[in-house]
Amino acid sequence: MSPKQQRGEATADLLLTTALRVYAEAGQQGFTVNAVTAASGVSLGSLYHHFGSFDGLAAALYTRCMEELLEEIVSAVKRSRTARTGIRALVLAYLRFTEEHRDAALFLHASAYSGYLAAHAEEIRAAKAAKLSGLGEWLRSRIGAGEIVPMPPALIEVLVMGPVAEAARRWLASTYDDIDLTEAARILPDSIWRSLRPA
């Protein structure tokens, strides 16, 4: 990689890192192109060069946060020996990521339906599919072995991710005092497993 390419990657990384910090500190209202360029010291022209637009930067940040979460989840699942321990590992990895990477988790959960994602939906979908391919293989092998009830992968995702994502979202919102991640980690894995195990 040439020095120019290295500088370009460093600038893009600085913009993404700064954008996440700005979002965490200022919220959605304060998440603006001016705030990010001021905090990063990177010019507006450079931001547009690397990401095309502020929406492009936000979508790239969403993709980065999503990939980090999915990498942790898939890695945890692949180390598991049984379907049950794999589901437990997935739930615990998601909750652990939420707690340890609060800013990234906050951006993911608050951004999921933001308008700037629509224009980049295909890129985001492709990045998600690439990261989830390992999980899909693992699920198919467990279904084939009779360890998980046969159903479409999308429904398995809803059954597994839905409760965990909602628990994380409510904890991150901090307007709810009824969600404790430690309690969620104790209760959710077995509750979710019961919906997936064969009768």
C-alpha positions as CSV (number, residue, x, y, z in Angstrom):
1,M,0.0,0.0,0.0
2,S,1.4,3.4,-1.0
3,P,1.9,6.2,1.6
4,K,-1.0,8.1,-0.1
5,Q,-3.3,5.1,0.3
6,Q,-2.2,4.8,4.0
7,R,-3.0,8.4,4.6
8,G,-6.4,8.0,2.9
9,E,-7.2,5.0,5.1
10,A,-6.1,6.9,8.2
11,T,-8.3,9.9,7.3
12,A,-11.3,7.7,6.7
13,D,-10.7,5.9,10.0
14,L,-10.4,9.2,11.8
15,L,-13.7,10.4,10.4
16,L,-15.5,7.2,11.4
17,T,-14.0,7.2,14.9
18,T,-14.8,10.9,15.4
19,A,-18.3,10.5,14.0
20,L,-19.1,7.8,16.5
21,R,-17.7,10.0,19.3
22,V,-19.8,12.9,18.2
23,Y,-22.9,10.8,18.0
24,A,-22.3,9.4,21.5
25,E,-21.7,12.8,23.0
26,A,-24.2,15.0,21.1
27,G,-26.9,12.5,20.1
28,Q,-28.8,12.4,16.9
29,Q,-29.6,16.1,16.9
30,G,-25.9,17.0,17.3
31,F,-24.7,14.4,14.7
32,T,-24.0,16.8,11.9
33,V,-21.4,17.2,9.2
34,N,-20.1,20.4,10.8
35,A,-19.7,18.7,14.2
36,V,-17.8,15.8,12.7
37,T,-15.5,17.9,10.6
38,A,-14.8,20.3,13.5
39,A,-14.1,17.5,15.9
40,S,-11.9,15.6,13.5
41,G,-10.1,18.5,11.9
42,V,-10.8,16.9,8.5
43,S,-12.1,19.2,5.8
44,L,-15.6,18.9,4.3
45,G,-14.0,18.2,0.9
46,S,-12.0,15.3,2.3
47,L,-15.1,13.8,4.0
48,Y,-16.9,14.0,0.7
49,H,-13.9,12.5,-1.1
50,H,-13.9,9.4,1.1
51,F,-17.6,8.9,1.7
52,G,-19.5,10.8,-1.0
53,S,-21.8,12.6,1.5
54,F,-22.5,12.8,5.2
55,D,-25.1,10.1,4.7
56,G,-22.4,8.0,3.2
57,L,-20.2,8.5,6.3
58,A,-23.1,7.6,8.5
59,A,-23.9,4.5,6.5
60,A,-20.2,3.5,6.6
61,L,-20.2,4.0,10.4
62,Y,-23.3,1.9,10.7
63,T,-21.7,-0.9,8.6
64,R,-18.5,-0.8,10.7
65,C,-20.4,-1.1,14.0
66,M,-22.6,-3.8,12.6
67,E,-19.6,-5.8,11.4
68,E,-17.9,-5.5,14.8
69,L,-21.0,-6.9,16.5
70,L,-21.5,-9.7,14.0
71,E,-17.8,-10.7,14.2
72,E,-18.1,-11.2,17.9
73,I,-21.4,-13.1,17.6
74,V,-20.2,-15.4,14.9
75,S,-16.9,-16.0,16.5
76,A,-18.6,-17.0,19.8
77,V,-21.1,-19.3,18.1
78,K,-18.4,-21.1,16.1
79,R,-16.5,-22.0,19.2
80,S,-19.6,-23.8,20.6
81,R,-20.0,-27.6,20.5
82,T,-23.8,-27.8,20.7
83,A,-26.8,-25.9,19.4
84,R,-27.8,-24.9,22.9
85,T,-24.3,-23.6,23.9
86,G,-24.1,-21.8,20.5
87,I,-27.4,-20.0,21.1
88,R,-26.2,-19.1,24.6
89,A,-22.9,-17.8,23.2
90,L,-24.7,-15.7,20.6
91,V,-27.0,-14.1,23.2
92,L,-24.1,-13.4,25.7
93,A,-21.8,-12.0,22.9
94,Y,-24.6,-9.6,21.8
95,L,-25.2,-8.4,25.4
96,R,-21.5,-8.2,26.2
97,F,-20.9,-6.1,23.0
98,T,-23.7,-3.8,24.0
99,E,-22.1,-3.2,27.4
100,E,-18.5,-3.0,26.4
101,H,-19.0,-1.0,23.2
102,R,-21.9,1.1,24.3
103,D,-21.3,3.9,21.7
104,A,-21.3,1.5,18.8
105,A,-24.3,-0.4,20.1
106,L,-26.2,2.9,20.7
107,F,-25.4,4.0,17.1
108,L,-26.6,0.7,15.7
109,H,-29.9,0.6,17.6
110,A,-30.7,4.3,17.1
111,S,-29.7,4.3,13.4
112,A,-31.5,1.1,12.3
113,Y,-34.4,3.1,10.7
114,S,-32.6,6.3,9.9
115,G,-33.2,7.8,6.5
116,Y,-29.5,7.9,5.5
117,L,-29.4,4.1,5.5
118,A,-32.0,3.8,2.7
119,A,-29.6,5.0,0.0
120,H,-27.0,2.5,1.1
121,A,-29.3,-0.4,1.8
122,E,-27.7,-2.7,-0.7
123,E,-24.1,-2.1,0.5
124,I,-25.3,-2.7,4.1
125,R,-27.2,-5.8,3.2
126,A,-24.2,-7.2,1.4
127,A,-21.9,-6.5,4.3
128,K,-24.3,-8.1,6.8
129,A,-24.8,-11.2,4.6
130,A,-21.0,-11.6,4.3
131,K,-20.6,-11.5,8.1
132,L,-23.6,-13.7,8.7
133,S,-22.6,-16.4,6.3
134,G,-20.6,-18.3,9.0
135,L,-23.6,-18.2,11.3
136,G,-25.9,-19.5,8.5
137,E,-23.6,-22.4,7.9
138,W,-23.6,-23.2,11.6
139,L,-27.4,-23.1,11.8
140,R,-27.8,-25.2,8.8
141,S,-25.5,-27.9,10.2
142,R,-27.4,-27.9,13.5
143,I,-30.8,-28.1,11.8
144,G,-29.4,-30.9,9.7
145,A,-28.3,-32.7,12.8
146,G,-31.7,-32.4,14.3
147,E,-30.5,-30.1,17.1
148,I,-32.6,-27.1,16.0
149,V,-36.2,-27.2,14.8
150,P,-36.3,-26.7,11.0
151,M,-37.5,-23.2,10.0
152,P,-36.4,-20.5,7.6
153,P,-33.2,-18.8,8.7
154,A,-34.9,-15.4,8.8
155,L,-37.4,-16.6,11.4
156,I,-34.5,-18.1,13.5
157,E,-32.9,-14.6,13.3
158,V,-36.1,-13.1,14.6
159,L,-36.5,-15.6,17.4
160,V,-32.8,-15.2,18.5
161,M,-31.9,-11.6,17.8
162,G,-35.3,-10.0,18.4
163,P,-35.4,-10.4,22.2
164,V,-31.7,-9.7,22.6
165,A,-31.8,-6.6,20.4
166,E,-34.9,-5.3,22.3
167,A,-33.2,-5.8,25.7
168,A,-30.1,-4.0,24.4
169,R,-32.2,-1.1,22.9
170,R,-34.1,-0.6,26.2
171,W,-30.9,-0.7,28.2
172,L,-29.2,1.8,25.9
173,A,-32.2,4.1,26.0
174,S,-31.6,4.5,29.8
175,T,-35.2,5.7,30.1
176,Y,-36.1,2.2,31.1
177,D,-34.9,1.0,34.5
178,D,-36.4,-2.4,34.2
179,I,-33.7,-3.9,32.0
180,D,-30.6,-5.2,33.7
181,L,-28.1,-6.8,31.2
182,T,-26.8,-9.2,33.8
183,E,-30.3,-10.5,34.4
184,A,-30.9,-10.6,30.7
185,A,-27.8,-12.7,30.3
186,R,-29.1,-15.1,32.9
187,I,-32.6,-15.5,31.6
188,L,-32.7,-14.9,27.8
189,P,-30.4,-17.8,26.6
190,D,-32.6,-20.6,27.9
191,S,-35.8,-18.8,27.1
192,I,-34.7,-18.3,23.5
193,W,-33.3,-21.9,23.3
194,R,-36.7,-23.3,24.2
195,S,-38.2,-21.7,21.1
196,L,-35.6,-23.4,18.9
197,R,-35.1,-26.9,20.3
198,P,-36.9,-29.8,18.7
199,A,-40.0,-31.0,20.5
